[in-house]
Amino acid sequence: MTRWLSRSGLFVLLALLPLLRGVGSSVPPAATYTFGLSLMTGMNSELFTLFIVKEFEGAVIATEPITRGQFVLQAQGAVASKANPEGINLFRKYQVNSCLPPEHLADGRVVMTDCGVFDELWKLRFWEYPFRLSEGQHPGKGWSEDPNRPSARQQLLLSDYGILYMHSMAKGEDAFRLLRDVSDSSWVDNYRKGY
């Protein structure tokens, strides 16, 4: 069945034509990638998990776990990364000083292969180290007010980084802010005891 436009319908269509021309020609938004961090146990028996996070229009659509070493190399721009396509040192950008080389070696040629701040992350969740240790090992006490999870007050502090629940993750700038703050003794003191 064929339908014909009325004269007024044709004028409306002609008036809308310039607007309709731009509808299909724009480039659709692309997914973006960033780094993520969760306090859930992950690869290699680490008491945290690190990710490359794929987001589309603000929603996480995929995560890819990465090792601690991969995170450190990619975040400082030493190796190519979807989450750091410009290859800048994100530790420097977000002032995670514990993941930067000492001042006298900071001429851009030194590549860090690890960062000690990751050894502190378990303390956010536990008050005692949860794995059995070899004779003579002692990683210290955790910072959690409850045995296996942060208290409600501590969870409120973590929510500022996007960690609303234990299975949540800090991502993007929030992940680097958390790494920076875990290295700050006054932040740790507030997390442990509150002010």
N, C-alpha and C positions, 0 to 999 in steps of 0.2 A: 504494500500500500504506500503510495507516494503522498507526502504531506508538503504543502506549500506554505511559505511564510507570508503573512499579511504584510502590507506596506509598512505598518508601524513596527512589526516584528523585525523587518529587514533593517529599519533605521536603528533600532536598538542593537542589533547584531553588528552593524557597521560602527556604531559608537563604541562598542566594547572590543572591537577587533585590535586596536592598538594595545589594549591591556592584555588580551589573550596571546598576542605574539610573544610576550616575555615569559609566559607561563612555562613552556616546555624548554626554553633555551637556557635557563640558568643551570649552573652546575649544582647537582645535589650535594648536601652537606656530607662530608666524609667523617669516618670514625677517627678518633684520636687515641693516642697511646700515652700512658703515664706509668709511673712506678707505684706500687702498693706494698703495704706492710700489714700483716695480721699477727696477733698474739697467739694464734693457734699453732700447735706443733706441726712442723712441716718436714721437708726433705732432709735427709741425712740426720735425723733425730734432733734437728734444731728446735728450740722452743719458741719459734716464730716462723712465719712464712713470708717470703718476699715474692712479688709478682711483677709481671708486665700486665697492665690493665688496659683493656680496649673499651672505650666509651663511645657512645653515640647519643648525641643530644642530651648529655648529662647522665645517662643511664649506663651502668656497667653491663656490657654484653658478652665479655669473655675475659678470662684471666689465665695467665700462663705462669706457673711457678718457676722461679729461677733460683739459682744458688746464691749464697752470700757473695762469693767471689765474682759471679756474673754481675750482680747488682753493683758492687763496688766499681768494677771496671767500666760498666755502662754509665753509671751515674756521674763518673768523673770525665766521661767523654773519651776514654782511652780505647774503647772498641765501639763499633757501630751499634746503634740501638734504635728501635722504633720509638721508644719512650724518650729518647734524647737525640733526635735527628740532627740538631745543630752541633752536637758534640761538645757542649760546654760543661764545665765542672759544676754540677748541681750542688755538690757539697760546699763549694765556695759561694755560689749564688745564695744559698739558704743558710750560710754561716754555720755549717756543721763542722766546727773547728777540729773536733776529735777525729775527723776523717780526712784532714788535710796534712800534708807533710810539714815538718818543722820549718820555721821561717827561713833558716839559712839554706834550705833545700827547695824552697817554693819558687823556683825559676821556671816552672812549667814543664821541665823534663822528667821530673820524678813522678812515677805512677805508683799509686798505692794499690796493693793487691788484697788488703783486708782492712777492716776498721774495727777497733776494739769496742765501740759503742754497741755492737750487736751482742757482745757478751753480757751486756747489762739488761737486755730486753726481757729476759725471763723474770727478772725481779719485779716487773710491773704486774705480773700475774700470780706469782707464787711467793710464799713467805719462807719456804725452804726449797732448796734445789730438788726437783722431783725425781731425778734419776739416781741410781746407785753409783757411787763413786769408787774409784780405786783407792787403795790404802794411801793415806797422806794427802789426798786431794780435798780441797775445801774452797768452794766458790764464794763463800760468804752467805749472808742472809738476804732474803728477798725483801721487797718493799711492800708487798700486799698485806692488807690488814686481815684478810681471810686466808685460809690455807691454800686454796686452789683457784682463787679468782679475786679480782679487786673488790673492795667493799663498794657499797652504793656511792659513797662520797668520792672514792677513787674512780669509779666508773663515770661519774659526772665529769671529772677532770679529763678522762680519756675521750669523752664524747666531743670535746672541743677539737679533736683531731679526726673525727669521723668514726671512732670506735664506739658505737652505741651499745653493742653487745659483744660478747667474747668472740663471736664468729665474724664480726664486722672488720673492715679494714680502713686504715688511713691511706689516702692516695694522693698523688701529686704533691703539692706544696705541704699539705698536712703531714705526710709521711716524713718529709725532711724536717719540718718543725718539731715533730716528735723525737727524731734522732738528735736534733740539736738540744732539745730540752732535757732529754735523758742524761746528757753530759753536763747539765747545769746543776751544781750542788744545791742551790737554793730551791730550784724547782723540785728536785728529788726530796729535799727536806719537807716541802709542802705536801708532796704526794704521800710520803710516809706518815707524817704526823698531823698535817693540817695546821693552819695558823689560827 
